[in-house]
Amino acid sequence: MGFFDSIYAADLPHRAVAVYMYLKNRANKDGSCFPAVGTIAKDLSLSKRTVYRALDELEQKGFIKRSARWRERGGRSSSLYELCAP
């Protein structure tokens, strides 16, 4: 089985598949990355709201785990996305 077989078989909308592939493409060797939602939206020609929906769907199906990231002075930064084996 290929790497993406499980995401294709998960009955996810195309927006979620596209966002997952985007995250996979940008992930480090540990399977994590932290692009901003606005960056994902711009690169995939999607709205921010659509990206948020896709991320929610991926998290609900167990394909990603999201964690908040914080700047040194306490401000919020982009989320950390960890790719999970479903």
Residue, then its C-alpha position, 0 to 999 in steps of 0.5 A: m500500500g502506498f503512503f496516501d492510500s489511507i487518506y484516499a480511503a478515509d472519505l474526506p473532502h478534497r479540501a482536507v486531502a489537499v491540506y494534508m498533502y500540503l502539510k506532508n510536503r512541508a513536514n520535517k523528518d519527524g512529521s511536524c510543521f507549522p505553516a500559518v493558516g493564511t500561508i496554507a490558504k494562499d498556497l492552495s488558493l483556498s479561503k482561511r475558513t476552508v483551511y480551518r474546516a479541512l484541519d478540523e476534519l483531519e484532526q477528527k479522523g486522526f490524521i493530524k494533531r494540532s498544538a498551540r505555539w507561543r512567542e517568547r513574549g507570550g503572543r500566539s504563533s502559528s499552530l504546530y501540526e503533527l502528522c499521525a498514522p491513522 
